[in-house]
Amino acid sequence: MITDSIKSSVQGWKAAVARLSLASVIALQALGPPAVWPQESAQPRIDEETEKQKKIYQSRGADVPDGYVINRGLLDYAGYLPSGFCDALEKLGTQDRWLDVGTGAGHAILDYYAPLNAVAPAGKCARAGGIASAVAMSIEDRRTDAWHRLAARLGERIRYVSGKALRHYSVDELGKFSIITDVYGGFSYTEDLSRFMEKVLSLLEVGGHFYTILQYVHLVTAKDSPGTEYQTELVDAAGRGEKVCSWLKKSACVQVTCESKGTWEPPTEQISIRKVCSDVSVARMKLLKFQAGNPPNRRFQLEP
Ligand SMILES: C[S@@+](CC[C@H](N)C(=O)[O-])C[C@H]1O[C@@H](n2cnc3c(N)ncnc32)[C@H](O)[C@@H]1O
């Protein structure tokens, strides 16, 4: 459980976020430990780094590192995710299901079910309505009293799953979803990007959408300037730079749309993926480097 002092600083942070422009919000996310590769030092062993990463997930109270934010609400999601997210959420019906991968404390889902006047009424996504059911997923259990109260009220309409990464769940365990979201969750943190994407696509209904973001990446619309460093770096089989969106577009049965705002710092790709048929496949990536962090630094290479 987070302490009262952390709670109040978190509340202060949330209030500040509501007031700031999104460009500033993105800049806030960039604060904290260095977000780029230490070019000079040798890459520490991946297994040591994944152990360090587990400690970040398990951190509690004052030990939670700066920048490991677990309480973004629906208004924050509306700002970070691609433009179609709120419309899609608002259109969900009683039979639809929403999965939030890397939900932290599940605040976005709490907001979805909150009475309209309790959630930043003028904000985007405020009319979302709480009609569909939702699954919140986090490696570590960060449920709060507010979550437990809501779960007691809504019963099986909401579920919080924890204890393992997305790729270790089966479709039988979770079912299928109309919308899957990920805001600085598994897509930013996984050490197995292709299996993560395969699992997301297998959990989506045909016609469903995955909405996510990735920061410090090679944007599809931008040219590299010398010395640019990335937090998530992809290379093709020959070692040449590969953009995350070009890689995603190699997948079968998906429509990938990438947006970015020139003013956002760090450079952040907003990604929307629609599953258009059931026979999905994802071009496989192997992990070359992993350095624990929030999010971690990662380097992947396309397998031939
Ligand atoms: C920085 S928190 C973000 C929480 C929330 N989305 C927010 O914006 O407040 C990262 C979350 O991603 C989760 N996570 C990281 N890797 C994951 C994976 N491979 N599968 C599922 N969840 C993952 C963590 O357990 C944690 O809940």
PDBQT file of the ligand as one rigid body, heavy atoms in Angstrom, charges set to zero:
ROOT
HETATM    1  C1  LIG A 401       4.336   2.424 -14.915  1.00  0.00    +0.000 C 
HETATM    2  S1  LIG A 401       2.994   1.346 -14.516  1.00  0.00    +0.000 S 
HETATM    3  C2  LIG A 401       1.709   2.080 -15.518  1.00  0.00    +0.000 C 
HETATM    4  C3  LIG A 401       0.374   1.951 -14.839  1.00  0.00    +0.000 C 
HETATM    5  C4  LIG A 401      -0.804   2.632 -15.535  1.00  0.00    +0.000 C 
HETATM    6  N1  LIG A 401      -0.978   2.225 -16.899  1.00  0.00    +0.000 N 
HETATM    7  C5  LIG A 401      -0.693   4.115 -15.436  1.00  0.00    +0.000 C 
HETATM    8  O1  LIG A 401      -0.474   4.745 -16.469  1.00  0.00    +0.000 OA
HETATM    9  O2  LIG A 401      -0.829   4.642 -14.325  1.00  0.00    +0.000 OA
HETATM   10  C6  LIG A 401       3.456  -0.139 -15.421  1.00  0.00    +0.000 C 
HETATM   11  C7  LIG A 401       2.445  -1.261 -15.328  1.00  0.00    +0.000 C 
HETATM   12  O3  LIG A 401       2.729  -2.216 -16.365  1.00  0.00    +0.000 OA
HETATM   13  C8  LIG A 401       2.726  -3.511 -15.814  1.00  0.00    +0.000 C 
HETATM   14  N2  LIG A 401       3.477  -4.397 -16.709  1.00  0.00    +0.000 N 
HETATM   15  C9  LIG A 401       4.762  -4.286 -17.100  1.00  0.00    +0.000 A 
HETATM   16  N3  LIG A 401       5.074  -5.262 -17.969  1.00  0.00    +0.000 NA
HETATM   17  C10 LIG A 401       3.952  -5.999 -18.143  1.00  0.00    +0.000 A 
HETATM   18  C11 LIG A 401       3.631  -7.133 -18.924  1.00  0.00    +0.000 A 
HETATM   19  N4  LIG A 401       4.540  -7.713 -19.723  1.00  0.00    +0.000 N 
HETATM   20  N5  LIG A 401       2.388  -7.644 -18.839  1.00  0.00    +0.000 NA
HETATM   21  C12 LIG A 401       1.459  -7.058 -18.032  1.00  0.00    +0.000 A 
HETATM   22  N6  LIG A 401       1.692  -5.956 -17.294  1.00  0.00    +0.000 NA
HETATM   23  C13 LIG A 401       2.930  -5.440 -17.346  1.00  0.00    +0.000 A 
HETATM   24  C14 LIG A 401       3.269  -3.325 -14.422  1.00  0.00    +0.000 C 
HETATM   25  O4  LIG A 401       3.024  -4.427 -13.621  1.00  0.00    +0.000 OA
HETATM   26  C15 LIG A 401       2.487  -2.060 -14.036  1.00  0.00    +0.000 C 
HETATM   27  O5  LIG A 401       1.187  -2.398 -13.638  1.00  0.00    +0.000 OA
ENDROOT
TORSDOF 0
